[in-house]
Amino acid sequence: MPSIARPARRRPALAAAAVAAVLAVTATACGPEENKADAKPSPAASEKQPSRDLKKDLGLPDDLPKDLPTSLEDLDKWKNGAWKNWDRDKWLKEAQDFFNPIIDDLWDPDRMKDADGNDRKIDDSDIDDSESGGRDGTGEDEGVTDPTPKPVKAAAVRTPYTQDKLPVGKVFMDTPKGAMVCSGAVVKDPRHPGKSNLVATAGHCVHGGAGKGWYRNVVFVPDYNPRGMSNQRLANASKTQVAPKGIWWAKRARTTNHWIRNGAERGGKGAQQDFALLSVQPEDKTDSTSLEEKAGGAVRVAFNTPRVKSLRSLTAVGYPAAPPFDGARMYRCPAKPGRLTIDPQQPTMYRIGCTMTAGSSGGPWLDASGTRLLSVTSIGPITADWLAGARLGKEAKAVFDAISKES
């Protein structure tokens, strides 16, 4: 989808003493190990034992690596403001592992309102429009691109969202371009029935792709702006009005190896496996309620990649933020899917007509029942008349199983 961004907020250059705070702390990345940062930990760092109280305060998982590249005290500095001071040219390459210390009140209503859509665009030259059958030899789905679908005008979801059955929200993250936004959905976790803390979104919403690393300060806000207030009103809204079900910080994040090794900001590379999962926790540490309970439900992720011909319709849901939208409201596009091939060596993608723009990436694609997630929004053209999403197969299932076991 097109990345139409407002000017990013400027931040001072990264001081040498703060480099360590940008380094990896939890080994949750699902990808290659090259491009590790050159910064060295202080001699005292290896001698310090992790403080469980500080680790709990930062919202970090218990399974920290034994060879911490920096101390928890340095991470406390990150929480208290050092996160603002990064060198954008180095940051993504240095962020080889995901860590996400909780920073209370970082994502206030004004900062959320101003976040830009984190999406990718594609043009006709990136599409394999041959009509021949593909890898499975059936000629039914693989290696096929159907004619471009007619645009389906996105329809606003009825407010308040707290009364619908869509456990959808916004995913916010800090990137070298500034604060960005995607969409996401609460998904069921079989290891924690009725009490899931998992969120499905797109890989490019949490990781920069080939040669880059993980984004920072990643949070999920279920039912963002449930009454659909305008951006003008959101400027003076309270956190309770914007995020009545809380702000949920990603404790872990995983995406596919294919996205990490091949993903690109333009041209659709990596899109066939552009899928990610977050394991989240509430910013309010006194709240023991699960995300599924708080959101009022969750959808089941389907990994059986149903054939296009077997699907009468798919409904894409998200928060488009680029014109003519402004990110304030949730929209949906119900449409019959077609097939899109970018790389014949990878599974054919689902494609639907839809006018949603940047910011809708990562939003769920639900089946006719509205209870099964079959894909998430990955790419679309600059003309904003269609969307495409990966068919979720064994690679996505491996990501799901791994993060579910860790949760």
C-alpha positions as CSV (number, residue, x, y, z in Angstrom):
1,M,0.0,0.0,0.0
2,P,1.2,3.6,-0.5
3,S,3.1,5.1,2.4
4,I,1.8,8.6,2.5
5,A,3.4,10.1,5.6
6,R,3.3,13.5,7.3
7,P,6.7,15.0,8.2
8,A,8.3,12.9,10.9
9,R,9.0,14.4,14.2
10,R,12.7,15.2,14.5
11,R,14.8,13.6,17.2
12,P,18.3,14.4,18.3
13,A,21.2,12.1,17.1
14,L,22.0,9.1,19.2
15,A,24.6,9.7,21.8
16,A,27.3,7.1,22.2
17,A,26.3,6.2,25.7
18,A,22.7,5.4,24.5
19,V,23.7,3.0,21.7
20,A,23.5,0.0,24.1
21,A,19.9,0.8,24.9
22,V,19.0,0.2,21.3
23,L,20.5,-3.2,21.2
24,A,18.6,-6.5,21.5
25,V,17.5,-7.7,24.9
26,T,15.1,-10.6,24.3
27,A,15.9,-13.3,21.7
28,T,12.5,-13.4,20.1
29,A,13.5,-12.5,16.5
30,C,12.5,-15.2,14.0
31,G,15.3,-14.6,11.5
32,P,19.0,-14.2,10.6
33,E,21.7,-13.0,13.0
34,E,23.8,-10.9,10.7
35,N,24.3,-7.1,11.1
36,K,24.7,-7.2,14.9
37,A,25.5,-3.8,16.3
38,D,29.1,-2.9,16.9
39,A,28.5,-1.3,20.3
40,K,30.1,-3.0,23.2
41,P,28.6,-3.4,26.7
42,S,30.2,-1.7,29.6
43,P,32.5,-4.0,31.6
44,A,30.1,-3.9,34.5
45,A,27.1,-5.1,32.5
46,S,28.2,-8.7,32.4
47,E,28.7,-8.7,36.2
48,K,25.2,-7.5,37.0
49,Q,22.5,-9.9,37.8
50,P,19.1,-9.0,36.3
51,S,16.9,-7.2,38.9
52,R,13.5,-9.0,38.8
53,D,11.8,-5.9,40.1
54,L,13.2,-3.7,37.4
55,K,12.5,-6.4,34.8
56,K,8.9,-6.5,35.9
57,D,8.7,-2.7,35.9
58,L,9.9,-2.6,32.3
59,G,7.5,-5.4,31.3
60,L,10.3,-7.7,30.0
61,P,9.9,-11.4,29.7
62,D,11.6,-13.8,32.1
63,D,13.6,-15.6,29.4
64,L,16.3,-12.9,28.9
65,P,19.5,-14.1,27.3
66,K,22.3,-14.9,29.7
67,D,24.7,-12.6,27.8
68,L,22.8,-9.4,28.0
69,P,24.4,-6.8,25.7
70,T,23.4,-4.1,28.1
71,S,22.2,-3.8,31.7
72,L,18.6,-3.5,32.9
73,E,19.6,-0.1,34.3
74,D,20.5,1.1,30.7
75,L,17.0,-0.1,29.7
76,D,15.5,1.9,32.5
77,K,17.2,5.0,30.9
78,W,15.6,4.0,27.6
79,K,12.2,4.0,29.4
80,N,12.9,7.4,30.8
81,G,13.7,9.2,27.6
82,A,16.7,7.6,25.8
83,W,14.3,6.0,23.3
84,K,14.1,9.4,21.6
85,N,17.8,9.5,20.9
86,W,18.6,7.2,18.0
87,D,20.7,7.3,14.9
88,R,18.1,6.5,12.2
89,D,20.8,5.3,9.8
90,K,22.0,2.6,12.2
91,W,18.9,1.9,14.3
92,L,17.1,-0.7,12.1
93,K,20.3,-2.6,11.4
94,E,21.1,-2.7,15.1
95,A,17.7,-3.9,16.2
96,Q,18.2,-7.6,15.4
97,D,16.2,-8.8,18.4
98,F,12.9,-7.5,19.7
99,F,12.7,-5.8,23.0
100,N,9.9,-3.4,24.1
101,P,10.2,-1.9,27.6
102,I,6.9,-0.4,28.7
103,I,7.0,3.4,28.7
104,D,4.0,4.7,30.7
105,D,1.9,7.4,28.9
106,L,4.2,7.4,25.8
107,W,1.2,6.8,23.5
108,D,-1.1,9.6,24.5
109,P,-4.1,10.5,22.3
110,D,-2.3,13.3,20.5
111,R,0.7,11.1,19.6
112,M,-1.6,8.3,18.4
113,K,-3.6,10.7,16.3
114,D,-0.5,12.0,14.5
115,A,1.0,8.6,13.7
116,D,1.4,7.9,9.9
117,G,0.2,4.9,8.0
118,N,3.0,2.2,7.7
119,D,2.2,0.6,4.4
120,R,3.8,-0.4,1.1
121,K,2.9,0.3,-2.5
122,I,3.1,-1.9,-5.6
123,D,2.6,-1.2,-9.3
124,D,1.7,-3.4,-12.3
125,S,5.3,-4.2,-13.2
126,D,5.7,-6.2,-9.9
127,I,2.8,-8.5,-10.7
128,D,3.2,-11.8,-12.6
129,D,0.1,-11.8,-14.7
130,S,0.6,-15.1,-16.5
131,E,-2.4,-17.3,-16.5
132,S,-0.6,-20.6,-16.3
133,G,-0.9,-23.0,-13.4
134,G,1.8,-23.1,-10.7
135,R,3.7,-25.2,-8.4
136,D,1.0,-27.6,-7.3
137,G,0.3,-28.6,-11.0
138,T,-3.5,-28.0,-10.6
139,G,-3.6,-24.7,-12.3
140,E,-6.3,-23.8,-9.8
141,D,-4.6,-21.2,-7.6
142,E,-0.8,-21.3,-7.6
143,G,1.0,-19.1,-10.0
144,V,-2.1,-17.4,-11.2
145,T,-3.1,-13.7,-11.4
146,D,-6.8,-12.9,-12.0
147,P,-7.9,-9.6,-13.6
148,T,-7.7,-6.6,-11.4
149,P,-10.9,-6.5,-9.3
150,K,-13.3,-3.6,-9.4
151,P,-12.9,-1.1,-6.5
152,V,-15.1,-1.7,-3.5
153,K,-15.7,1.5,-1.5
154,A,-14.7,1.1,2.1
155,A,-17.7,1.4,4.5
156,A,-17.4,2.9,8.0
157,V,-18.0,0.4,10.7
158,R,-21.0,1.3,12.9
159,T,-20.1,3.0,16.2
160,P,-19.5,2.4,19.1
161,Y,-17.1,-0.4,18.3
162,T,-17.5,-1.8,21.8
163,Q,-20.8,-3.3,20.7
164,D,-19.7,-5.1,17.6
165,K,-18.0,-8.5,17.2
166,L,-14.8,-7.2,15.6
167,P,-11.9,-7.5,18.0
168,V,-9.9,-5.0,15.9
169,G,-7.7,-2.1,16.8
170,K,-4.6,-0.1,15.9
171,V,-1.0,-1.1,16.2
172,F,1.4,1.8,16.9
173,M,5.2,1.7,16.6
174,D,8.2,4.0,16.4
175,T,10.3,3.7,13.3
176,P,13.2,5.8,11.8
177,K,10.5,7.7,9.9
178,G,8.7,8.6,13.1
179,A,5.6,7.3,14.8
180,M,3.6,5.0,12.5
181,V,0.4,3.0,12.6
182,C,-1.1,-0.2,11.3
183,S,-4.1,-2.3,12.2
184,G,-4.4,-5.6,13.9
185,A,-6.9,-8.1,15.5
186,V,-7.1,-10.1,18.7
187,V,-6.7,-13.9,17.8
188,K,-7.5,-16.9,19.9
189,D,-4.7,-18.8,21.7
190,P,-5.4,-22.5,22.1
191,R,-3.0,-22.6,25.0
192,H,-5.0,-20.0,26.9
193,P,-8.7,-20.6,26.0
194,G,-10.8,-17.5,26.4
195,K,-7.8,-15.5,27.7
196,S,-5.6,-14.8,24.7
197,N,-3.1,-12.1,24.7
198,L,-2.2,-12.5,21.0
199,V,-2.6,-10.0,18.2
200,A,-2.2,-10.7,14.4
201,T,-0.9,-8.0,12.1
202,A,1.5,-7.7,9.1
203,G,5.2,-8.4,9.3
204,H,6.0,-5.0,7.9
205,C,4.2,-3.4,10.9
206,V,6.8,-4.8,13.3
207,H,10.0,-5.4,11.3
208,G,11.7,-3.4,8.5
209,G,12.5,-6.5,6.3
210,A,15.7,-7.4,4.5
211,G,18.8,-5.8,6.1
212,K,16.8,-4.1,8.8
213,G,15.4,-4.9,12.2
214,W,12.5,-4.6,14.7
215,Y,10.5,-1.5,15.4
216,R,10.3,-0.1,18.9
217,N,7.6,1.0,21.3
218,V,5.1,-1.3,19.7
219,V,1.6,-1.2,21.2
220,F,-1.9,-2.4,20.3
221,V,-5.1,-0.4,21.1
222,P,-8.3,-2.5,20.8
223,D,-11.3,-0.6,19.5
224,Y,-9.4,2.6,19.1
225,N,-11.7,5.7,19.2
226,P,-14.8,3.5,19.7
227,R,-17.2,6.4,19.1
228,G,-15.6,7.5,15.9
229,M,-14.7,11.0,17.0
230,S,-13.1,13.2,14.3
231,N,-9.4,14.0,14.5
232,Q,-10.3,17.5,15.5
233,R,-12.1,16.2,18.6
234,L,-9.4,13.6,19.2
235,A,-6.9,16.4,19.7
236,N,-8.6,17.1,23.1
237,A,-9.8,13.6,23.9
238,S,-8.8,11.7,27.1
239,K,-7.1,8.4,27.0
240,T,-10.2,6.8,28.3
241,Q,-12.2,8.1,25.3
242,V,-9.6,7.0,22.8
243,A,-8.5,3.7,24.4
244,P,-11.2,2.6,26.8
245,K,-9.9,-1.0,26.7
246,G,-6.3,0.0,27.5
247,I,-3.0,0.2,25.7
248,W,-1.3,-3.1,25.3
249,W,2.5,-3.3,24.9
250,A,4.1,-6.1,22.8
251,K,6.1,-8.3,25.1
252,R,7.2,-10.5,22.2
253,A,6.9,-10.2,18.5
254,R,7.5,-12.8,15.7
255,T,7.3,-12.7,11.9
256,T,8.3,-15.1,9.2
257,N,11.8,-15.8,8.1
258,H,10.7,-15.0,4.6
259,W,9.7,-11.5,5.5
260,I,12.9,-10.8,7.5
261,R,15.1,-12.0,4.7
262,N,13.1,-10.6,1.7
263,G,10.8,-7.9,2.8
264,A,11.0,-4.5,1.1
265,E,9.3,-1.2,1.5
266,R,8.4,-1.1,-2.2
267,G,7.5,-3.6,-4.9
268,G,5.8,-6.4,-2.9
269,K,8.9,-8.4,-2.0
270,G,8.2,-10.6,1.0
271,A,4.4,-9.9,0.8
272,Q,3.5,-13.6,0.3
273,Q,4.6,-14.2,3.9
274,D,3.9,-10.8,5.4
275,F,2.4,-11.9,8.7
276,A,3.3,-11.3,12.3
277,L,2.0,-12.0,15.8
278,L,2.4,-10.0,19.0
279,S,2.1,-11.3,22.5
280,V,0.9,-8.3,24.5
281,Q,0.5,-7.1,28.1
282,P,-1.4,-4.1,29.6
283,E,0.4,-0.8,30.2
284,D,-1.6,-0.9,33.5
285,K,0.4,-3.5,35.4
286,T,-2.3,-3.8,38.0
287,D,-4.8,-5.2,35.4
288,S,-4.8,-9.0,35.3
289,T,-7.5,-9.2,32.7
290,S,-6.5,-10.8,29.3
291,L,-6.7,-8.9,26.1
292,E,-9.4,-11.3,24.8
293,E,-11.5,-10.7,27.8
294,K,-11.0,-6.9,27.6
295,A,-11.7,-6.8,23.9
296,G,-14.8,-8.9,24.2
297,G,-13.7,-11.7,22.0
298,A,-11.1,-13.0,19.5
299,V,-11.1,-14.6,16.1
300,R,-9.5,-18.0,15.1
301,V,-6.6,-18.0,12.7
302,A,-7.1,-20.4,9.9
303,F,-3.9,-21.9,8.4
304,N,-5.5,-24.2,5.8
305,T,-5.2,-21.7,3.0
306,P,-8.6,-22.3,1.5
307,R,-8.8,-22.1,-2.3
308,V,-10.0,-18.9,-3.8
309,K,-12.9,-20.7,-5.6
310,S,-14.2,-21.9,-2.3
311,L,-14.5,-18.4,-0.8
312,R,-17.6,-16.4,-1.7
313,S,-16.4,-13.4,0.2
314,L,-13.7,-12.0,2.5
315,T,-14.0,-8.9,4.6
316,A,-10.9,-6.7,5.2
317,V,-11.1,-4.5,8.3
318,G,-8.8,-1.7,9.3
319,Y,-8.1,1.9,10.1
320,P,-7.0,3.6,6.9
321,A,-5.0,6.8,7.6
322,A,-4.0,8.2,4.2
323,P,-6.3,10.6,2.3
324,P,-9.2,10.5,1.8
325,F,-9.1,8.9,5.2
326,D,-7.5,10.2,8.4
327,G,-7.1,7.2,10.7
328,A,-9.9,8.2,13.1
329,R,-12.4,5.5,12.1
330,M,-12.6,1.8,11.4
331,Y,-13.7,0.7,7.9
332,R,-14.4,-2.6,6.2
333,C,-14.5,-3.9,2.6
334,P,-16.5,-7.1,1.9
335,A,-15.6,-8.5,-1.5
336,K,-15.1,-11.8,-3.4
337,P,-11.4,-12.6,-3.5
338,G,-9.3,-13.2,-6.6
339,R,-5.7,-14.4,-7.0
340,L,-2.5,-12.4,-7.2
341,T,1.0,-13.7,-8.0
342,I,4.1,-11.7,-7.4
343,D,6.7,-14.4,-7.0
344,P,5.8,-17.7,-8.7
345,Q,7.9,-19.6,-6.2
346,Q,5.7,-18.4,-3.3
347,P,2.0,-19.1,-2.6
348,T,-0.5,-17.0,-4.6
349,M,-2.0,-14.2,-2.6
350,Y,-5.7,-13.3,-2.0
351,R,-6.7,-10.0,-3.7
352,I,-9.9,-8.0,-3.3
353,G,-11.2,-4.7,-4.5
354,C,-11.0,-2.1,-1.7
355,T,-10.4,1.6,-1.3
356,M,-8.7,1.5,2.1
357,T,-5.3,3.3,2.2
358,A,-2.2,3.4,4.4
359,G,-2.9,2.5,8.0
360,S,-5.1,-0.5,7.2
361,S,-2.1,-2.8,6.8
362,G,-2.2,-5.7,9.2
363,G,-5.9,-5.5,9.5
364,P,-7.7,-8.9,9.5
365,W,-9.4,-10.6,6.5
366,L,-12.3,-12.4,7.9
367,D,-14.4,-15.2,6.3
368,A,-18.2,-14.9,5.7
369,S,-18.9,-16.0,9.3
370,G,-16.6,-13.2,10.7
371,T,-15.0,-15.7,13.1
372,R,-12.0,-16.9,11.1
373,L,-9.0,-14.8,10.1
374,L,-7.7,-16.0,6.7
375,S,-5.2,-13.2,6.0
376,V,-4.1,-9.7,6.9
377,T,-3.7,-6.7,4.6
378,S,-0.2,-6.5,3.2
379,I,0.0,-4.5,0.0
380,G,-2.0,-2.3,-2.4
381,P,-1.4,0.0,-5.4
382,I,-0.9,3.8,-5.1
383,T,-4.3,4.1,-6.8
384,A,-5.9,2.6,-3.7
385,D,-8.4,0.4,-5.5
386,W,-7.4,-3.1,-4.3
387,L,-5.7,-4.8,-1.4
388,A,-3.8,-8.1,-1.2
389,G,-2.9,-10.4,1.7
390,A,-0.9,-13.6,2.2
391,R,-2.6,-17.0,2.4
392,L,-1.7,-18.3,5.8
393,G,0.0,-21.7,5.6
394,K,2.8,-23.6,7.4
395,E,5.1,-20.6,7.7
396,A,2.5,-18.5,9.5
397,K,1.5,-21.5,11.6
398,A,5.1,-21.9,12.8
399,V,5.2,-18.2,13.8
400,F,1.9,-18.7,15.7
401,D,3.0,-21.9,17.5
402,A,6.3,-20.4,18.6
403,I,4.8,-17.2,20.1
404,S,1.9,-19.2,21.7
405,K,4.4,-21.4,23.5
406,E,6.2,-18.4,24.8
407,S,3.1,-16.6,26.0
